[in-house]
Amino acid sequence: MMSQQFDVMEILANHNLADLPLNARSEIVRLFHKCIFVYRNPDEKSRVTLSVPQNYSPRILTCDKTIPIIPTVLLQNAEKYSTPKSDIRVSIEPRDQFCVVTITNLSEGQQELDDSIFKRGVRASTDTDGSGNGLFVAQLVAKQHGTQIHVKSEILNSLSVRHTFEVIFEAIK
Protein backbone atom coordinates (compact mmCIF):
# COMPACT_ATOMS: atom_id res chain seq x y z
CA MET A 1 0.00 0.00 0.00
CA MET A 2 3.02 2.25 0.29
CA SER A 3 3.12 2.47 -3.50
CA GLN A 4 -0.47 3.76 -3.42
CA GLN A 5 0.62 6.54 -1.08
CA PHE A 6 3.23 7.54 -3.66
CA ASP A 7 0.59 7.39 -6.42
CA VAL A 8 -1.58 9.79 -4.39
CA MET A 9 1.37 12.16 -4.01
CA GLU A 10 2.19 11.82 -7.70
CA ILE A 11 -1.34 12.67 -8.84
CA LEU A 12 -1.43 15.62 -6.44
CA ALA A 13 1.72 16.95 -8.06
CA ASN A 14 0.57 16.16 -11.59
CA HIS A 15 -3.21 16.23 -12.13
CA ASN A 16 -2.60 15.10 -15.73
CA LEU A 17 -2.32 11.52 -14.42
CA ALA A 18 -6.11 11.66 -14.07
CA ASP A 19 -6.21 12.09 -17.85
CA LEU A 20 -4.43 8.80 -18.56
CA PRO A 21 -6.47 6.46 -20.75
CA LEU A 22 -8.46 3.54 -19.40
CA ASN A 23 -6.19 0.71 -20.54
CA ALA A 24 -7.21 -2.38 -18.58
CA ARG A 25 -10.18 -4.57 -17.73
CA SER A 26 -10.21 -5.03 -13.97
CA GLU A 27 -12.29 -7.14 -11.62
CA ILE A 28 -13.45 -4.61 -9.04
CA VAL A 29 -14.27 -7.35 -6.50
CA ARG A 30 -10.67 -8.63 -6.62
CA LEU A 31 -9.32 -5.11 -6.24
CA PHE A 32 -11.37 -4.39 -3.11
CA HIS A 33 -10.70 -7.87 -1.70
CA LYS A 34 -6.95 -7.32 -2.10
CA CYS A 35 -7.11 -3.93 -0.34
CA ILE A 36 -9.20 -5.37 2.49
CA PHE A 37 -6.70 -8.20 2.95
CA VAL A 38 -3.73 -5.83 2.99
CA TYR A 39 -5.33 -3.57 5.61
CA ARG A 40 -6.33 -6.49 7.82
CA ASN A 41 -4.46 -6.69 11.10
CA PRO A 42 -3.35 -10.33 11.35
CA ASP A 43 -3.60 -10.20 15.16
CA GLU A 44 -7.29 -9.18 15.18
CA LYS A 45 -10.55 -10.28 13.68
CA SER A 46 -11.15 -8.18 10.58
CA ARG A 47 -13.54 -5.26 11.01
CA VAL A 48 -14.14 -5.12 7.28
CA THR A 49 -16.69 -7.37 5.62
CA LEU A 50 -17.12 -7.73 1.88
CA SER A 51 -20.55 -8.62 0.56
CA VAL A 52 -20.90 -9.71 -3.08
CA PRO A 53 -23.67 -11.80 -4.68
CA GLN A 54 -22.56 -15.34 -5.44
CA ASN A 55 -20.87 -15.65 -8.84
CA TYR A 56 -20.86 -11.87 -9.35
CA SER A 57 -17.48 -10.75 -10.65
CA PRO A 58 -17.95 -7.67 -12.82
CA ARG A 59 -15.17 -6.19 -14.90
CA ILE A 60 -14.74 -2.48 -15.43
CA LEU A 61 -12.56 -0.50 -17.79
CA THR A 62 -9.75 1.09 -15.75
CA CYS A 63 -6.46 2.89 -15.76
CA ASP A 64 -4.30 0.34 -13.97
CA LYS A 65 -2.03 3.07 -12.60
CA THR A 66 -4.76 5.04 -10.82
CA ILE A 67 -7.76 2.75 -10.05
CA PRO A 68 -6.26 1.30 -6.82
CA ILE A 69 -6.42 4.79 -5.30
CA ILE A 70 -10.21 4.60 -4.96
CA PRO A 71 -10.46 1.50 -2.71
CA THR A 72 -7.27 2.43 -0.88
CA VAL A 73 -8.47 5.90 0.10
CA LEU A 74 -12.05 4.84 0.91
CA LEU A 75 -10.95 1.93 3.09
CA GLN A 76 -8.24 3.96 4.85
CA ASN A 77 -10.73 6.71 5.65
CA ALA A 78 -13.34 4.24 6.88
CA GLU A 79 -10.75 2.66 9.15
CA LYS A 80 -9.37 5.97 10.38
CA TYR A 81 -12.65 7.72 11.15
CA SER A 82 -14.86 4.85 12.29
CA THR A 83 -15.87 4.11 15.85
CA PRO A 84 -13.28 1.75 17.38
CA LYS A 85 -14.09 -1.95 16.83
CA SER A 86 -17.18 -1.15 14.75
CA ASP A 87 -17.80 -2.93 11.47
CA ILE A 88 -16.88 -1.49 8.10
CA ARG A 89 -19.05 -2.92 5.35
CA VAL A 90 -18.11 -3.07 1.69
CA SER A 91 -20.85 -4.13 -0.68
CA ILE A 92 -20.50 -4.73 -4.41
CA GLU A 93 -23.69 -5.46 -6.30
CA PRO A 94 -25.24 -5.19 -9.75
CA ARG A 95 -27.67 -2.47 -10.79
CA ASP A 96 -28.69 -2.86 -14.43
CA GLN A 97 -25.42 -2.68 -16.45
CA PHE A 98 -23.59 -1.02 -13.55
CA CYS A 99 -21.56 -2.22 -10.58
CA VAL A 100 -22.37 -0.39 -7.34
CA VAL A 101 -19.73 -0.25 -4.62
CA THR A 102 -20.74 1.02 -1.17
CA ILE A 103 -18.56 1.42 1.90
CA THR A 104 -20.38 2.01 5.17
CA ASN A 105 -18.96 2.81 8.59
CA LEU A 106 -20.10 4.26 11.92
CA SER A 107 -18.46 7.33 13.42
CA GLU A 108 -18.76 9.01 16.77
CA GLY A 109 -20.67 12.28 17.02
CA GLN A 110 -23.25 13.80 14.73
CA GLN A 111 -21.18 15.33 11.96
CA GLU A 112 -22.86 14.87 8.60
CA LEU A 113 -20.60 14.80 5.57
CA ASP A 114 -21.31 16.53 2.27
CA ASP A 115 -19.59 16.92 -1.10
CA SER A 116 -17.21 19.55 0.30
CA ILE A 117 -15.04 16.69 1.65
CA PHE A 118 -13.97 15.99 -1.95
CA LYS A 119 -12.32 19.40 -2.29
CA ARG A 120 -8.56 19.64 -1.99
CA GLY A 121 -7.35 20.24 1.56
CA VAL A 122 -10.79 19.88 3.18
CA ARG A 123 -10.96 17.76 6.32
CA ALA A 124 -14.18 16.98 8.13
CA SER A 125 -12.36 15.93 11.29
CA THR A 126 -9.31 17.30 13.02
CA ASP A 127 -9.21 14.48 15.59
CA THR A 128 -6.78 12.41 13.52
CA ASP A 129 -3.84 13.06 11.22
CA GLY A 130 -4.52 13.76 7.58
CA SER A 131 -3.97 16.23 4.78
CA GLY A 132 -7.45 16.48 3.29
CA ASN A 133 -6.11 15.27 -0.04
CA GLY A 134 -7.12 11.59 -0.09
CA LEU A 135 -10.78 12.04 -1.01
CA PHE A 136 -9.86 14.84 -3.42
CA VAL A 137 -7.56 12.48 -5.31
CA ALA A 138 -10.02 9.57 -5.12
CA GLN A 139 -12.68 11.82 -6.68
CA LEU A 140 -10.24 12.82 -9.47
CA VAL A 141 -9.67 9.15 -10.21
CA ALA A 142 -13.41 8.40 -10.08
CA LYS A 143 -14.03 11.12 -12.67
CA GLN A 144 -11.23 9.67 -14.82
CA HIS A 145 -13.26 6.44 -14.76
CA GLY A 146 -16.51 8.15 -15.75
CA THR A 147 -18.09 8.13 -12.32
CA GLN A 148 -18.19 10.03 -9.01
CA ILE A 149 -17.97 9.17 -5.35
CA HIS A 150 -21.06 10.17 -3.41
CA VAL A 151 -21.40 10.42 0.36
CA LYS A 152 -24.49 10.19 2.51
CA SER A 153 -24.64 10.54 6.30
CA GLU A 154 -27.40 9.37 8.60
CA ILE A 155 -27.48 10.43 12.24
CA LEU A 156 -28.42 7.36 14.27
CA ASN A 157 -28.50 8.88 17.75
CA SER A 158 -26.74 11.51 19.82
CA LEU A 159 -23.52 9.48 19.80
CA SER A 160 -23.16 8.12 16.28
CA VAL A 161 -23.60 8.71 12.58
CA ARG A 162 -23.46 6.26 9.66
CA HIS A 163 -21.47 7.35 6.61
CA THR A 164 -22.01 5.64 3.27
CA PHE A 165 -19.73 6.22 0.29
CA GLU A 166 -21.00 5.01 -3.07
CA VAL A 167 -19.27 4.62 -6.43
CA ILE A 168 -21.10 3.34 -9.51
CA PHE A 169 -18.97 1.85 -12.27
CA GLU A 170 -20.16 0.79 -15.70
CA ALA A 171 -19.67 -2.95 -16.02
CA ILE A 172 -18.25 -4.26 -19.29
CA LYS A 173 -18.58 -7.63 -20.93
C-alpha positions in Angstrom: 0.0 0.0 0.0 3.0 2.3 0.3 3.1 2.5 -3.5 -0.5 3.8 -3.4 0.6 6.5 -1.1 3.2 7.5 -3.7 0.6 7.4 -6.4 -1.6 9.8 -4.4 1.4 12.2 -4.0 2.2 11.8 -7.7 -1.3 12.7 -8.8 -1.4 15.6 -6.4 1.7 16.9 -8.1 0.6 16.2 -11.6 -3.2 16.2 -12.1 -2.6 15.1 -15.7 -2.3 11.5 -14.4 -6.1 11.7 -14.1 -6.2 12.1 -17.9 -4.4 8.8 -18.6 -6.5 6.5 -20.8 -8.5 3.5 -19.4 -6.2 0.7 -20.5 -7.2 -2.4 -18.6 -10.2 -4.6 -17.7 -10.2 -5.0 -14.0 -12.3 -7.1 -11.6 -13.5 -4.6 -9.0 -14.3 -7.4 -6.5 -10.7 -8.6 -6.6 -9.3 -5.1 -6.2 -11.4 -4.4 -3.1 -10.7 -7.9 -1.7 -7.0 -7.3 -2.1 -7.1 -3.9 -0.3 -9.2 -5.4 2.5 -6.7 -8.2 2.9 -3.7 -5.8 3.0 -5.3 -3.6 5.6 -6.3 -6.5 7.8 -4.5 -6.7 11.1 -3.4 -10.3 11.4 -3.6 -10.2 15.2 -7.3 -9.2 15.2 -10.5 -10.3 13.7 -11.1 -8.2 10.6 -13.5 -5.3 11.0 -14.1 -5.1 7.3 -16.7 -7.4 5.6 -17.1 -7.7 1.9 -20.5 -8.6 0.6 -20.9 -9.7 -3.1 -23.7 -11.8 -4.7 -22.6 -15.3 -5.4 -20.9 -15.7 -8.8 -20.9 -11.9 -9.3 -17.5 -10.8 -10.7 -18.0 -7.7 -12.8 -15.2 -6.2 -14.9 -14.7 -2.5 -15.4 -12.6 -0.5 -17.8 -9.8 1.1 -15.7 -6.5 2.9 -15.8 -4.3 0.3 -14.0 -2.0 3.1 -12.6 -4.8 5.0 -10.8 -7.8 2.8 -10.1 -6.3 1.3 -6.8 -6.4 4.8 -5.3 -10.2 4.6 -5.0 -10.5 1.5 -2.7 -7.3 2.4 -0.9 -8.5 5.9 0.1 -12.0 4.8 0.9 -10.9 1.9 3.1 -8.2 4.0 4.8 -10.7 6.7 5.7 -13.3 4.2 6.9 -10.7 2.7 9.1 -9.4 6.0 10.4 -12.6 7.7 11.2 -14.9 4.8 12.3 -15.9 4.1 15.8 -13.3 1.7 17.4 -14.1 -1.9 16.8 -17.2 -1.1 14.7 -17.8 -2.9 11.5 -16.9 -1.5 8.1 -19.0 -2.9 5.3 -18.1 -3.1 1.7 -20.9 -4.1 -0.7 -20.5 -4.7 -4.4 -23.7 -5.5 -6.3 -25.2 -5.2 -9.8 -27.7 -2.5 -10.8 -28.7 -2.9 -14.4 -25.4 -2.7 -16.4 -23.6 -1.0 -13.6 -21.6 -2.2 -10.6 -22.4 -0.4 -7.3 -19.7 -0.2 -4.6 -20.7 1.0 -1.2 -18.6 1.4 1.9 -20.4 2.0 5.2 -19.0 2.8 8.6 -20.1 4.3 11.9 -18.5 7.3 13.4 -18.8 9.0 16.8 -20.7 12.3 17.0 -23.2 13.8 14.7 -21.2 15.3 12.0 -22.9 14.9 8.6 -20.6 14.8 5.6 -21.3 16.5 2.3 -19.6 16.9 -1.1 -17.2 19.5 0.3 -15.0 16.7 1.6 -14.0 16.0 -1.9 -12.3 19.4 -2.3 -8.6 19.6 -2.0 -7.4 20.2 1.6 -10.8 19.9 3.2 -11.0 17.8 6.3 -14.2 17.0 8.1 -12.4 15.9 11.3 -9.3 17.3 13.0 -9.2 14.5 15.6 -6.8 12.4 13.5 -3.8 13.1 11.2 -4.5 13.8 7.6 -4.0 16.2 4.8 -7.4 16.5 3.3 -6.1 15.3 0.0 -7.1 11.6 -0.1 -10.8 12.0 -1.0 -9.9 14.8 -3.4 -7.6 12.5 -5.3 -10.0 9.6 -5.1 -12.7 11.8 -6.7 -10.2 12.8 -9.5 -9.7 9.1 -10.2 -13.4 8.4 -10.1 -14.0 11.1 -12.7 -11.2 9.7 -14.8 -13.3 6.4 -14.8 -16.5 8.2 -15.7 -18.1 8.1 -12.3 -18.2 10.0 -9.0 -18.0 9.2 -5.4 -21.1 10.2 -3.4 -21.4 10.4 0.4 -24.5 10.2 2.5 -24.6 10.5 6.3 -27.4 9.4 8.6 -27.5 10.4 12.2 -28.4 7.4 14.3 -28.5 8.9 17.8 -26.7 11.5 19.8 -23.5 9.5 19.8 -23.2 8.1 16.3 -23.6 8.7 12.6 -23.5 6.3 9.7 -21.5 7.3 6.6 -22.0 5.6 3.3 -19.7 6.2 0.3 -21.0 5.0 -3.1 -19.3 4.6 -6.4 -21.1 3.3 -9.5 -19.0 1.9 -12.3 -20.2 0.8 -15.7 -19.7 -3.0 -16.0 -18.3 -4.3 -19.3 -18.6 -7.6 -20.9 
